[in-house]
Structures are given as structure tokens and as C-alpha cells.
Amino acid sequence: MEGRALAEWEKRAEREYARWLAAPVDEDTARELRRLTSEEILDRFYRDLPFGTGGLRGIMGAGTARMNRYVVRRATAALARYLLGTYGDGARGVVIAYDSRRNSRLFAEEAAGVLTAAGVRAYLFDDVRPTPELSFAVRHLRALAGIVITASHNPPEYNGYKVYGEDGGQITLRFAEALTREMKHIADPFGVPMLPLAEAQARGLVEYVGEAVDEAYYARVLDLLPLTPEGQRSAASVRIVYTPLHGTGGKPVETVLRRKGFSELFLVPEQREPDGNFPTVRVPNPEEEEAFRLALDWANRLEADLVLATDPDADRLGVFVRGSDGILRRLTGNQLGVLLLAYILRRRKEEGTLPPNGAVVKTIVTTELGRKIAEAYGLSVFDVLTGFKFIGEKILEFETTGSHTFVFGFEESYGYLAGSFVRDKDAVQAALLVSQLVAELRAQGRTAWDLLREIEGQYGVHRERLLSYTYPGASGEVVREKKMAAFRRLAPEAVGFLPLVRREDYLERAATDVQTGEKTPLALPRSDVVRWIFADGSWLAVRPSGTEPKLKVYLGVVGADEGEAERKLALLEDFIAEHFSRPEEGTGA
């Protein structure tokens, strides 16, 4: 299979490379094409860049498997065809936002040119904006769809293209499949019609948006949850160091924090301004401790209580918080989600705004501690596949059916949402809420770590870990497929001292009872995920990344104390090591 697949990819790559060489591309692309080696040709042309859990995403450069203006034109032409075929006209328009990455503004303008040439109105943000504000703007402007140019937390050489539906949520699987079908009708990405933006503006087809939408978004964020009177007084004394990591978060995060009363706010000067080269970090990812190096230096100098970092499109938030021992420690994505959930539920209950049919939504690879907390408050908990777009879909389902009222959604990869006026993870919301939590705890002489220990004392010590294995390029794709297939065939009754009770295969959409062998259907959509559940509530899951050439392994355990939880994590890590090569990194999640 491997040899046959590679041979087919090589033929396809040679054919597409020849087509690009003969095409009327810009001079920079032409020079890049002429310099490619045979190995690079295969890697860049063996396939089209696919729609993953976050749309299109890849390394920038020439080729069908790279992010470039021609891939953007083709995707946007497909979107225009879909919208015109679905809605009849494009008068309601498409909102376009972009982050601070190299070529982000160029790709946004290319998208606007394609849309307007097709007769679809474009609302183009006048400068960089966070992804959650794009989601808000689609709803606020009652647009047909949204586009954001971003590669989120990926390294500087990446960029991406995400599409949002009229509800403000990332496109559904059905929408993505429709766009893929439409793209097949666009055989020539070099001949896609484009309208110059000046002409489009003169014809009323482009409208630049900015401060008015910003202010509407800030108002909704600030209205999420009131501070207690004690918290309001405490807010002015909470010292916060914040870094936008050269991305889009600087202005919105600073705005909402200062307006809420957090006057002791310090932005890391070396990382305050947008810069797509991300010169001070290896990767602009708040999931990684290395990204906090400068912020922690400033935090220790300033004796800060709280350190915040957002990724380039400000949808993910990472946090360090000082404990009662005076030490700054990093919260994992799961820990921060649990703290935010506990805070929101307590405060909404106190305010009398906790709905009787309230619902919390999390992904299947996110901590089970959140379920225990939500159910203790009488809320329903729903699991969805990995990717925040599935949380957005659930919110739309609740609104359509009236069955539940959304209260909170989160995922282990540092994504959180409390206000459904946005339909994607929102680091601006999360930054404000965690700051409020710290302020209110400070007024009580407590810290976030104290609260976390109290939660674990009530519900058990939960620990999670994410292991990532990278297999790049065309050959790597084959390796990823083989490793997933091999893991899927495993059928142990236990892993060490942990009895296995249930195996879930989301590709097969079936769960197997380990003791009886009985299979039951899974309700969630088909997806390449294998998940095992152990008798004590511990679990593991394996899936290929939707946006990077990686296999991801998620581990979750529960113990009576820290030692027991760590022993279980070590056991599962050793088991995984027998079936995968050494991971590139192991992080708490």
C-alpha cells in the first residue's frame, strides 16, 4: 500500500508542478518554483491542502499542499459559489479578518477581491483582529459567512484560512464537504476572477469595519459576569502581566481589563506589537512554557499575581498564577477550564442567572473533572469531537431546539467560551474571567491554587497529559495511517493494574464492552479517534491532528491523591511508548 500510494503521489506531484510552472503566477512564486528539489516538489504537490478541524492550514509557499494566494483564491471562489447557490445573492456579505502573520493581510485582500468579483459583498477589517471578534462580527453584521486568515498558535512559517457560517461558528462537516465539492469545479486557480479593492469599494461591494464593531464586542465581553463588591475593590490591586505574543490580543485584552478596573496591568513591551515573525519566541503558543519566558521575567520583577498569554489570533489563553507560597505556576488547559467553570457556576448561582436547563459542552479529550462540577450544580454535560467548532454546533442546536441553555464550553487545548455571542473559543473572555476570579479570591485571602486543591479534595485528583508525535510530509502521512491502524487493532483487557472496560472507535462509530464484546453505536459523527475508558474513570485517546502532521495521544487519570494519579499517568505513558516512537514533547494539558 505504501509503495503504491507514494507512486501515485509522485505522478500527481509531477503533473501539478508542471502546471504551476506554466501558469501565469507572480514573479516571487515563479522564482520559488524554479528552485525546488524533487523532494520538495513531492512534498508541495502530492495533494491539495485539505480542510481539517480548523479549515485550511499549512506552511506558506508555492504548491497545492501549501498556503499561498492561489490556494486562497480557489477556496474563496468555492465559498462564493456555495453562498450564491445557497442564498441566491451575496448582499448580506462575508466578514473577513486576519491576524499578524506574514501574508495575512494579503490573503485577506485576495479573498475580498474574489468575493466581490463574484458579486458577494465583503466586510474587511481595517487592521488585525482576534478570531473571536470575527465570529462576533458575523453575527453582529448578520453576514452570510466569515473568513479569518490565521494559523493560530503554529510556527511563523504557517498560515491558514478558516470559514465561519452565518451563526458565527466554524463551518460544519457538511459545509466543509460542500466547499470541497465546489473546489473541484475550480480546476484553474490562476484564472479565478479578481476585483481590485478600489474598484470594489467604489461599487459598494467592500466596506471596511473597525471601531464600531470593536466597541460592540467589548460591551458584550464586559457584561459577561459582574465582579462582587469585594472583587471590584480588589481588582485595582491585582498585578497582571500580559503578553499577546506579537499577535492580535493586545488592544482587546488591555481594553476590557482596564475598563473592568484592573489598573495594575503591564503589557510585555518586547511582545506587545503585532509581528508575524514572532521574533522573541520559538513558537507563539501559550500552551508551551517557553512562550512565557519574557512575561515571567517581568512578572518576577513586578511581583505580579497573574501572568496571561494569548496566541496570535487570541483564541487560546495560557496562565501562570501565584500561589500562597509566592511561586508562579502554570495552569494546564484543563485546570484553567475547571477553575473558570467552577467560578462561573458559583457566581451565576449567586446572581440567580444559572438556567435550570443549563448545559456545559466539552470535547472527548478534555478532563472529566468538569463533568463532576457541572453535574453537582444540576447542569447537563455534553461531549463533542475535538475541535471547538463542534461546541459551536452544539450551541446552535440548543438555540434551535430550545432543549438547553449554553453556559460554558471548553477544551483541553486552552480554549474557553462563556458568552454565546461568540461561537468559537475566546481568549479575551477567558482573560477577563480569570482576572476576575483571582481578584475575588484575593479579597478572601485565597489563590486559584487554593481553590483548585479544594475542588480536587471534593472530586478527586485529576491529571491529564498530551503527547505529540510528528511525521511530516507525504511519507509521514503513510506512517500516521499505519500507526493509527495498528493501534486500532489492539484489544487488551487491561493496561498494567488498570482494567479496561470500554473501547470507543469513532471511525467505526461503535463502542465495545471489553468484558462481553458487545458493541453499541456512538452518537457522535465519524472521526479518526480511538478512545479507551478504564474501570476507575481514567482514559486515553489517540487521533491524528486536523491541522498539523502529528498523531496526538491524550491521557487522563483520576486518583485519591497526587501520588496515585502520577503513578497511573506513568503507567499509561509507558504503554503508549511501546506503540509509538518517542514523542517530540510531553506537556500537561
N, C-alpha and C positions, 0 to 999 in steps of 0.2 A: 504493500500500500504506500509506504513511504517513498520508494523509488518512483512509482507511478505518479504520485502527487507532485513530486519535485519536477519530473519531466514535463508535466502539464503546465506547471507554474513557469518553467523556463521558456516554453513556447509562447505562453501568454505574455511574459515579460519582454521577449524579443519583439513580438508584434506591436505591443503598445509603445515600446521605446522608439521603434521606427516611426510610428505615427506621430509621436511628440516631436521627434527630430524634424519632421517635415511640416509641422504645424506653424502657424503664424504667432509664435509666442513672443513675449517681451525679451529684450536682449539679455537681461540677467538670467532668465530661465534658460535661454539658448546656450549661454556660456556654461552654465551648470550642467546641462545635459551632455555637452561635448566632453566634459571632464570625467564622466562616470566610468568606473571599472565594471567588469562583467558581474562581479559580486554585488555591487551597488545597484546595477540595473535590475537584477533579480529581486533584491530587497525592496526596491521602489515601485516595481511594476507587476509583481506577481499576482496582485489582486487590487480591487478598489478598496479604498478606506471604508470600513463598514460602520453602520450605525450601531453603537453599543449602548450601555445603560445611560451614557451621558451624551448621546449624539455622535458626531464625528470628532475624532481626536487623534492626533498623530504628530510626528516630527515634521517641522516645516522643511519644504524643499520641493524640487521638481519630481513628479511622478504620481501615478494613480493611487499609491498607498501612502502619500504624503499630504500634508496640509499646504495648500497653495491657492492662488486666486482662481485657478481654473476648476479646482475641486469645489471651491465656494460658489462659483458661478453655476456649476452644474447642479449642486444641491439646492441653490436658491431658485433656479429655473424649475426644478421639480416641485418645490414648495409653491411657487406661483401657479403652476399647472393644477396642483391639488386644490388650492384655495379657490381658484376661479371655477374649477369643476364642481366643488362642493357648495360654494356660496353664491356663485353666479357673477359676482363682481368683487373688486378689491377696494371698495370705497372705505370700509372700516379700517383697512390698513394693517400693517405689520410694524411692531416696535422693534428697533434694533439698538442693542447696547454692546459695549466692548470694554475689555479690561486693559491693563497696562502693558500687555505683552507686545513683543515685536510683531508688526504687521496687523495687529488687532484692528486699528482704525482703518487701515487699507482694506482688510477683508470686510469690515462693516460697510464701508462705502461701496465696495464691489457688490455686496448684497443689495444695497439700496438701488444701485444702478440697474441691476437685473429686475428687481421687483417693479420699479417704475416703468421700465421698458415694456413690461407685460401688462401695465395698467393697474398695478397694485400700489396703493399709497404707502409711503414709508414714513414712520416717525423715527428720526435718527437722533439719538442723544448727542448733545453738543460736546461731551467730553467723557472720560472714563466713568463707569458706574458699576456698582455691585450687581451681581446676578440676581439677588433677591429683589432689588429695586426694579429690574427688568420684569420679573414676574408680577410685581405690584402694578407696574405701568400698563401691562397688557390688560389687566382688569380695570384699572382706573380710566384708561382711554377707550375701553370697550373695543379693543382691536381684535382682529381675526386670529392673530398669532404673534409670536415674538421670536427674535433671534438674538442670541448673545454669543459674541466671539470671545472665547476663553478656553484655556486648558487647565483651569482651576489651580491645583497645587503642584502640577507636573513641573519638571525641569524647564529651563529657559528655552530650549530648542523646540518645545512643543507648542501647538496651538490647537484650537478646537472650534466647533460650531454646534451650538445647542439650539433646538427648536422648542418653542412653547405653544400650547394650544390656547384657545380663547378663554379658558378658565384660569390661565396663568400657570398651569402645571406643565412639566416636561411632557413631551408627546408620549402617547400610549404606544404599546407594541403594535397595535393596529395602524395607528397613524404612521409610525416608522416604516412598517411594511408597505404602506401606500406610497410613501416617499421613495422607497427603494424601487417600487414598480415604475413610478414616474421617471426616475433617473434612467431607467433602461430605455425610455423613449428619447433620451437626450444623448445621442451617440457622439455628437461633436461638441465637447465642452469649449472649444475655441471659437465656435460660431454662435454662442449664446448672445442674444441681443442685449446691449447695454445702453442706458440713457445717461449722458453726463449730468452730474448733480445740479449744476447751474441751470441747465435746461429743465430738469425735473422740478426744481424749485419754482422756476418761472411759470411752469404749467400747473402749479399747485399740487404736485404729486409727492413732494418731500416737505416735511415740517420738522424743524429742529426743536427738540424738547429739552428742558433743563430745570430751572429753579422751581417752577410751579409744581412739577411732579415731585421734585425733591421734598418740598415742604409738605405736600400731601402725605408722602411716605413717612417722613419724620413724625408727623402728628399721630399717625396710627401706631407707630412703634412706641412713642411716649405714652400712649393711652393704654398700653397692654395691662399694666398692673400697678396700682398706686403703692408708693412706699408707706410704711407705717409712720406715724409721727416721730417715733424714736429713730427709725431708719432715715427719715428725712434730715433730722438733726445730725445723725452720724455720717451721712453721705459726704458732707463737706470736709470731713477729717480722714476719709479713706484715701490713701495714696495709691494711685493706679499708674502703672507704666504700660503703654500700649504701643505695639508696632503693627503697621499694616503690611510689613514685608514688601515694600515697594509697590503695593497693589492699590486697589480702589477703595479700601475701607477707611482711609484716614479721615476724610471730611465727614461721612455719615456717622461713624462711631464717635468721633470727637463731638459732633453736634448734639447727638442725643444724650451723651453722658453729661456734658456741661449743662444742657438745658434741664436735666433731672437733678442737678445740684452737686455733681461730682467735680468740684473745682480744683482738687489736687490731682489733676490729670497731666501726665507727661508723655508726649509722643517721642519715640526714639528718633533723634534727628537724622541719623545716618540712613534710616529706612522709611522716612516719612513721605518722601516724594515718589510718585509712580515712576518705575523704571523697569522696562521689560528685560533688561539684562540681569536683574536681581543680583547686583554685584557683591553684596555682603553675605550671601548665603549660598550653600551648595544647591539646595532645593527650597523653594519658598513654601514649605509645607509645615503648618503649625502642629501636625501630628508628630514631627520629629524634634527632639530636644535641641539639636544643633541649631535650629532656626531661632531659638530663643537666646542665643549667646549674648548678643549685644543688649537685648532687653534685660536680661538678668544682671549684666554688668551695671546698667543704670539703676535697676531695682535695688541692688545691694547698696549702691552709693546713696540712693534716696530713701532707703529703708521703706520700700513700697510694701503695701499689704497684698497687692494683686497685680499680676502680670498677664496681659492679654495679647494674643497674636491672631491676626486673620490672614487667610491665604489671598492670592492676588484678586480673586473675584468676590471676596468677602462673604462666602457662604459657609466656610468652616472656621471654627473658633478653637484655639488652644489656650490653656490656662495654667498658670502657676499661682498658688495661693499660700500665704504664710500661715504656719501653724502656731499653736500656743507656745511651742518651743522656740519660735523665732526663725525657723527654717522654711525657705520657699521650696515647695514640692509641686511636681506636675500632676495634674489630674488627668487620668485617661479619658478617652471619649465616652466610655461607659459611665465612669464615675461622675463626670460633669453632667451627663444626661440624667442620672439618678438624682443628683442634687437639685437640678433645675425642676425636675418633675415633682420632687417632694416639696420644694418651695412653692411652686405654682399651685399645687393641690391644697396645701395648708392655707395659703393666702386667699385663694378663691373661696375656700370653705368659710374662712373668717369674714370675707366680704359678702358672702351669700350669693356668689355668682357661679358656683360649681353646679353645672347642669345635672339633673337626675339621670339623663341618658348619655352622660359624658363618655368619651372614648379616647384612649391612648393608642397610638399606632407606632410600631417599631419593626425593624427588619428581622429576619430569621437568624441573623448572625450578631444580634445585639443582646446585651445582658438580660437575663431573666429576672434580675432584681427589680427592674422597672415594673414588671407584671405584678409582683407581690405588693409593691407600694400602691399601684393604681387600684388593684382589687381590694385592698384594705379600705380604700375610700369609696368603694362601690362602683368603680368605673369598669367598663369593658375594655379589654386589651385585644388588639388585632395585630397579627403578624403578616408581613408582606415580604416579597422578594427583595434582594439587595438593590439599592438604588432609591433615592428619595422621590423619584417620580411615582413610585408605587404608593408612597404615603400621600402624595398629591392626588392620585387617583382615588384613594380611599376617602379623602375629604370631599371630593366631588360626589362620590357615591352617597355619603351621608347627607349631603345637601339635596341630592336628587330624591332619595327615598324618605328622608326625614327620620331615619331609624336611630341615628346617634348624632351627638354634637361633638365636634372635634375639640379636644382640649390641649393635646401636646403630641408631637411626633419627634422621634429621634433615631439616630443610627450610630453605631459604634465609631464610625469614621468622622467624628467631630461635627456632625450635622444635627441642628435642632430647629424646631419651629413651634411657636406658641400662639401666633396670631394668623388665622387663615386668610387674612387679606394678602398674604404671600403664599404661594403654593410650592415653594422649594425651601431647602434649608437656608437659614438666615442668621449669619454671624452678628449682624447689627442688633437684632432682637436678643440673641444669646448674650452678647457683651453687656447690654444694659441689664438684663435679668440677673446675671451672675454678680454684677456690681451691686445691685440692689440687695441680693442675698447676703453678700459679705457685709454690707452696711448694716443691715438689720441684725445679723449675728454679732457684729462688733458692738452694737448698742447693748447686747445681752452679755458681753464679755466672753463670747464664744467665737470659734472659727469654723470654716467649712469642713476642716478635717474633723473637728469635734462632732459636727452633725453627721458626717459620713460614718464615723465609728458608732454613733448611736443607731443609725439605720442598720448597720451590719450586726449590731448586737441584737436587734429585733428580728431580722430576716435571714441571718447567716452571712458568712464572709464569701462574697462572690469575686472571682478573679477571672480575667479574660486575657487572651494573648493572640496577636496576629502574626503569622509567619508568611513571608512573601518569597516566592521562587521565580526568578526571571529567566525566560527563554526567548531571546529576541530573534526577529527575522523570520523568513519563510521556514527554515529548518526548525526553528523554535516552536512554530505553530504545530508542526507534526509531533514534536516531543510533548507539548502540552496535552494534545489529544490522546496520545498513548498513555501518559501518566494518569489522566482522568479516567480512561477506560480501565486501566489496571486497578485503580483504587475502587472503582465501582464494582469490581468483581469480588472484592474482599467480603468475607462473611463470618467474622469471628463472633463468638458468643460473649467474649469479654476482652477487655484490654487490661492486662495485669489484674489488679484487685477490683476493677470497676466492671460490673456486669452490664452488658449491653442489652437494652430492652426493645429498641426500635431503630430501624434504618429507613431513612427517607431519601428517595431518589426523585428529584423534581424533573429530571429528563423523562423518566418513566411515568411521573405523576402518581407514584404509588409509595405507600409506607408498608414495611414488612415487620410483623411481630417476630422478634428473634426466637422466642420460645416455641410458638405454634407454627410459624411460617406463613400465617395468614396475611394476605395483602388487602389493604384498604386504600381507596383513592385519596389523593391530595387535592385540595380545593384550589391551591394557587396555580398560576399559569406555568406552562412547561418552561424549564430553565435548567441549565447545566450545573446543577448543585447536588451534592451528596451530603446528607446531614445524619449524624448518629446521636441518639439520646441514651444516656446511661441511667441505671436504676436510681441513682442518688440525685438526678436532675442535672448532672454535668452533661456536656455535649461537645461535639466538634462538627465542623462543616468545611467542605472543600469546594472551590469553584474557580474557574478562570476569570480574571479581571475583564470587565467590559471595555476598558479604556487603555490598558497597558498590557504588554506581553508577559503577563505574570499568572502564576497559579497562587491563589490565596488560601491559607488554612487558618480557620478561626477556632480557638479553643475557649471553652467556658466551663468553669468548675464552681462548686459550692462546698464549703467546709464549715465545721463548727468553729474553727479558729484559723488564723493566718497560716500556721504550720501545715494543717491538713490541706488547705486549699493549694498551697505551694507544692506539696507532695503530689497531689493529683495533677497539677499542671505539668510537673516534671515527667510524670508517667506518660501523659499524652504526647508531650514533646518528643520523648524517646521513641514512642511508637511511630509518630509521623516521620522521624528521621530515618527509620528503616525503609520507608517507601518513597522518599523524596531526597534529592540532593540537598546539600547544606543550603539553608536559606540565606538570602542576601542580608536580611536583617530580622530581628525579632523584637517586637515592640509591644508594650502594653496597649490595650485597645478598649 
